[in-house]
Amino acid sequence: MEGESVVIVLCTAPSGDAERIADLAVRKHDAACVNIVGVGSVFRWEGEVQRDREELMIFKTTQGRLSILMDTIQGAHPYEVPEIIAVPVIEGAKEYLAWVAEMVKPPERH
C-alpha cells in the first residue's frame, strides 16, 4: 500500500452513535483511527431550519478503502441521509500517512 492516497472522511451522528460507528470502522480496518468532536449543527430538514447537538467523526483511511468505509458508515448510521464527505490529504507526515495505510490493510487469512 505504499503510495496509497490518504483520505479524511467527515460524518456527523447523534451522540452515542458516533462512538459505535467509529469503533465498527476501526475494527473492520475501514479506518485507521477516528476522532470524535462535539459540534452544534444548523441545517434545513423537511422544510424547517433545525438545530441539534451532534458528534463529528473524522475518519482517516485510504482511497482504496473509501467505498468500503462509506458502506460501513451508511449501514450503521441512524440518519436517513447521513453526511459523508471525503477530502483528499494533499500532504502530511510520511510516517503518519504510512501508518494509516498499514492500519487499513485487512488482516491476512491463513
Summary of the structure (lengths in Angstrom):
residues: 110
radius of gyration: 14.8
end to end distance: 19.9
largest distance: 53.7
contacts: 306
relative contact order: 0.31
helix: 32%
strand: 36%
